[in-house]
Amino acid sequence: MRHNSVGGSKVSQSPPVLGLGFLGMGTVGCGAARILLSHHDVIAHRIRCGLKIVQVAVRNPNKERAVSLPKAIYTTDPFAVVNNPAVDIVVEVMGGLEPAYQCLMTAIQLGKSVVTANKELLAKKGSALLDAARERGADVFFEGSVAGGIPIITALKQSLAGEKIHRIVGILNGTTNFILTRMARDHQGFAETLREAQEKGFAEADPSDDVEGRDAAYKLAIISAIAFGFRIAVDRIHREGITNIELADVRYAEELGYSIKLIASARKHNGQLELRVHPALVPKTHPLASVSDNYNAVLVEGENVGRLMFYGQGAGGAPTGNSVVADIMDAARNIVYGSRARIVCTCRPNPKIRPIDEVESRFCMRMDVLDRPGVLAKIASVFAHHNVSISSVVQRESHGDTAEIVWITHPAPYASVKKALAEISDLDVVSRVRPALWVEPD
């Protein structure tokens, strides 16, 4: 940090200049760098110090990028950035677990502030980083790790710090939301829509983290920890992806007054946490039903504030870059005014997680059956045997000797529904049973 003097709440006429070291300069890194360069004077005025990108670690320094930085500041060694004495704040936007984790841990041990947008790293290694930061008196900021440009982390950590949160439910993955929106709007199949998402840059060449629900689970682990005050192991979150969603599922949902969304849900119930990521039928009257394309939204339910809705662009260089810059500004303020580690991790270990089989919900099930008398009654008797009450049944016109039936249940334990479907799939009058889809309450 280069400056003349900073004392108390007064800043000298020649303000300090803090050095920034970037680990990665891809889409998000370029988005943040563009904002830092184009809004330099405004940012400096608001935080009472200057910011300068002094070094950047990338795999290929010669690659053309969407932001113009001096070639001399590029390196292929991320630890050179971390150990650079001119770097006050380390900004990690490279992704992945390693070397990101070791880089940030080293930065914290050196007493440097850290900003990251790495949701996988935080979900899997966040506890270790935050423990080290608390011991060292360092800052770790991570607004960009969840929901792109939506300031949900800051809202939960600060604006809602005194609130008792009952539930968080949201759409946290733009790729899957784009796919499901296009399937409903354009009546395209999953594979075709996924290809379109990849062509538009909304999906990676390997989209498995998105379509299998891992990305949303990482993000749910992060915001659940803040909201409920417990450290959440991501492998304890029930997870289902959207790869099994067929166009027929989307069409039936639309006819019945629902949209299909990949929902991330965390709820406190009788002292236990319910944590799940899965596709669900969302009533058209629900605030999340209208969230389309690659947008994200988070609905927070609290004891005093009621329902709060956070909506916006959940990914992309500019929105996520804006969140990264906001974190950099917070870290810089704390350095300038000597107020680092103001908000430390207070999460407790070993939360009580409710087994997913005990979680109750309404469910929607689609199956192909023989079109003959007594079939509906035979299937209904299996549901009744497992104490699954049926809310509605829809039967379409037969195709040859086969009919398609859609069942929607009243609230029932997940285990009961699974057992009923397993027994139904063995009936000689049933040719195919689709996996059960959760139905979100209005």
N, C-alpha and C positions, 0 to 999 in steps of 0.2 A: 504494500500500500504506500503510495507516494502522496504526501501532503505536508502542509506547514504545521498546523495545529488544529486540534479539535478538542474543545473542553466543555463539559457539561452539555447544555442544550444549544450552545452557540457554536457556529461554524465560521471559520476564518474567511476572509474575502477570497482567498485562494483555496478553493475546496479540494479535498483529497480526491485522488483518482485510484479506483480499485481495479486490479487486474483480474480478468476472466480467463479461465482455461476451459476450452470445450473438448469433451471426449465424444467425437462424432460430429459430422456436419452433413447430415442427410436432410430429409424433408423437414423434420422438426427443428434441427439445428439451424438450418438455413432460414426457417421462419423466424426463429428467435433472433438470429443475427441481423436480419433485415430490419426488424423492429428496433433493435438497439442502435443501429446505424442511422435509420431515418428519423427516429424520435429522440435522438441523443440529447438535445438541449432541454426538451420537456422532461425527460427522465431525470437528468442531472438536477433540474430545478426542484423536482418533487422529492428527491431523496437526498439533496444537498451534497452530492458528490458525483464525480465523473466515473464512467465505466469504460474500460478499454479491453478489447479482446486481444490478449497478448500471445496466446498459443492455442493451436488446434491439433488434435490427434485424429488422423483418418487412415484408412487402409491404403488409399491411393491419392497422394497429394496432387497429382496431375489431372485428376478428373475435373471436368467442367461442372461448376456448381451454380446454384441460383442466387448466390450472393458473392460479391467481389471483396475478397480479403487479400492482403499481401501474401505472396507465395512463401516468403521467408518465415511466416509464423506456423506453417504446417509441419507436422512430424508424423511418423508412423508409430512412435512409441508413446502410448498413453501415460506411462509412468513418468516420462519426461515432463509432461504437462503437470501432473500431480505434484512432482517434486520441484517444479520451477518456483523459486522464491518470489518472483514477480506476480504469481497467481494467488489471489486472495480467495476467490470463489471458484470451485470446480463444478462445471455444468456437464452432467452425464446424459447424453442423448444418443448413445451408441446401441443400447438394447442388449438383451441377453444377460446371462448370469456372470460369465467370466469373459474378459478380465474386469468387467464393470464392478463386481463386488470388491475385489482386491484393491482396485483403484480408489474407490470411495472409502473403503476402510483405511487405506493409507492416508488419504486426504484428511480424514477425521482425526487420525492419530497425530497428524502434523498441525492440528488445530485449525484447519481450513473449513470454511462453510461449504456445504454441498447442496446442489440443486439437481434433481433427477426427474425424468419422465418415464422411468422404467418400471412398469407395473409388475412384470414377472419378478424382477429383482426384489421389489418391496414386498410382494406377497410371500416370497420364499425366504428372503434374507433380511427383511426390514427390521425385525426385532433386534438382530445383532447389530445392525447399523445404528439404530436409535439408542440402544444401550451404550454403545461406544461413544456416541455423540453426547449423551447425558453425562457420562463420566469425564469426558474431555471438555465439556462446556461449549460444544460446537453446535451448529445449526444444520438440520437436514430438512429441505423443503421439497415437496413432491406434488404440487397441484396438477402438473401436466400429466400425471400418471393415470388419472381417471377422468373420463368424459371430456377430453380435449379442452375446449375453451370454456366449459362450464365450471364456475368456481365452487364446486361442491366441497372440496377439502377444507378450504378456508371457512366456508359457511358452517360446517360441522365442528371444526376446531375452535372457532372464535364466536361467530354470531349465535350459534346454538349450543355453546359450551355449558350453559346452565339448564338446558332443556332435557327432559326425560323423553328419549326417542322410543317410540313403540315399534315402528316399522320403517324400513326403506325398501322401495320397490322401483325398479327402473329398467330402461333399455340402455345398456352400457356398451353395446358393440354396433358400430355403424355398418360394418360389412353385412352382418346377418339381417339387420333391419332393412338395408337396401335390397337384399335378395328377397326377403319376405314381402316387402312393399311391391316390388316388380312382379312377383308371382301373382299377387292379388290384383294389381292394376292392369297388367298386360297379359295375364293368363299364360305365362311362360313356366316351363318346368324348372326344377331346381338346377340341373346341370347347365341348361342354357343361360339361366339368370346368373349363375356363378361365373360363367365365362364373360358375361357382360360386365360384371363387377370387377373382374380382373383387368379387362380392357380399359375401363374407366379409372383404374388406379385405386378402387375402393377395396380390393382384395389382393392379397399377396399371391405370388406364384404357388406357394404352399399355404393354402388357406385353412389348414387344419385347426390352428389355435382359435380361429374365429368361429368356424362352422361347428366345431366340436364343443364350443362353450368354454374353452380354457381361458381365453382372454377376458370374458365377462366374469369368470370365477376369480381371477386375479384381482380385478377391480372391486368385486364385491367383498373380498377378504380385506382390502384396504379400508374401504369406507365403513364396513361393519365394525372393524376394530376401533375406529374413531367414535362411531355412534354409540356403541355399547360398552366400550372400555375393556375389551378382552382381546388378547392376541389370537387371531384366527389362523389355524393351519389350513391352507387352501385345499388339501386333500380331504378335509372333513366337510367340504361343501358338496352337496349332491349336484351332479352335473349331467345334463343331457344336451346334445347338440341338435342341429336342424337338418342333418343329412337324411333323416327318415321322413321329412315332411314332403308329401306329394301334392301335386296340383289339386287333386280331389279334396284333400284336407282343407286347403285354402278356400276352395269353392263352397264346401259345406259350411265352413265357418262364416263366410260372407252371407250365405242364405239364412243362417241362424242368428245373425246380428252380432257377429264377433270378427275381430281381426286376430291373426296369429302373430305373436311377437316372441322373441327370445327374451324372457323375463329373468332378471336377477333380483332375488327377494331375500331379505333378512328381517326376521321378526322375533321379538321377545315374547315368549308364551310360558306362563307359569314357571318363571325362573330359568327357562331353557331357551336357547337360540335355535331358530329354524333357519337354515341356510341352504338355498337352492338356486340353481340356474337351469332353466329348461324352457322349451317352447310352450306357450300357453294360449288358450283362447281368451282374448281380452274383450269385454263387452264394448260395443261402439260408444256407449255413454261414458266409458272410463277415460280419464285424461291421457293415458298412454296410447290409446287406440289410434289417435290422430297423428302420432309421431311417425313421420314417414322418411323414406330414403335413408341417407346416411346420418341422420340426426340422432342425438341421444336425449334422454330425459330421465330425471330422478325425482321421485315423489317421496317426500319425507313426512311421516306422521308423528307428531309430538303431543305431549300432554297439554301444553299451553298454547302452542302455535297452530294446532290443528294440522291441516294439510298444507305443505309448501311444495311448489312445483318448480324444478330447475330444468330449463330446456335450451338446447343450442347445438352447435356443431361439435360432434364428439370426437373428431379426429381431423387431421390435416395440418400442414405446416403453419399456416397463419393462426388458426384458433389455438392449437396446442403450443405454438411458439409464444403466443401472448401469455399463456399461463406460466410458461417457463420464465419469461421476462418479469412477470409479477413476482415470482419467487426470488429471482435475482435481486430485484429491488428491495424486497423484504430483508434478504440476507445482507445487502449493502447497508441499509438503515441500521440494522443491529450492530454491524461493525463500526460504523461512524459514531453511533451514540453509545457504544459500549454496553449494549443490552442483549447480547447473544444468549441463546438457550432460554428465552423467555417462556416458550411453550414447549415443554418436554413431553416425551411419551409417558403416559400414565396408565397404559393398558396392563391389565392383570393376566396372568397365565391361566391355563386350564379352564376354559369356559365349559359349561354344561351344554352340549349340543344335543338337540332332540333327534333321535333316530328317524331317518326319513320315512321308514315304514309306519311310524306312528303319526305322521303329519296327515291331517285331514284336509280334503279339498273336494271340489266337484271335479269330475273327469268326463272327457268325451272319448268314445270308442267307436271305431268303424270296423265293420266285418262283412265278409261275403258268406252267405249262407244258402242252403238249398231252398228253393221257392216251393214249399209244400206246407200243408196245414200242420199246426202244432209246433213249428220251429221257434216262433217267438216265445211261446209259453215255456218251452224246454230251456231256452237260454235264460229267460227271466227267473226260472226256478233256481238256476245256478247262482245268479246274482243274489237272490233272496237267501240262499243257503249260507252265503258269506256276508250277510247283513249289509249288502249294498243296495240302497234304495234308488229306484229309477225315477228321474224327473221327467224325461221325455224320450220318445222314440220316433225316428224318422226312417221310413222305408221308401226307397226309390223304385221306379218301374223295373221289373225283372228283365234280365238279359238271358234269354234261353231258360235254363232251369235254375239260374242263380239270381239272388236278390242281394242288394247292398243295404245294410242297416246301420244307422248311427244312433248310439245311445248316449244320453247325458244323465249323470247321476246326481243325486243329492250329496252333500258332504259325506265323505267316507274315508277311513284310513287307507293310505296308499297300499299297505300290505294286503288288505282285503280285496282291493281292486285287482292287484296283480294275481292273487290266488284265484279269483273268479275267472280272469282272462285265461290263465293257464288251463283251468278245467274246461272252459268253453272251447278253447282251441283243439281239445282232444275229442270234442263231440263229432259224431259221424255226419252231422248235418251242417257243419261249419267247415268251409274250405280255406278261409284266411282271416286272421285277426290282426289288426293294426295295433301298434303300441298305443297305450292310453295317453291322451293329451290333457294336461292340467287346465282347469278353467279358473281364471282369475275372478275374484269377487268384484262387484261393481263398486 
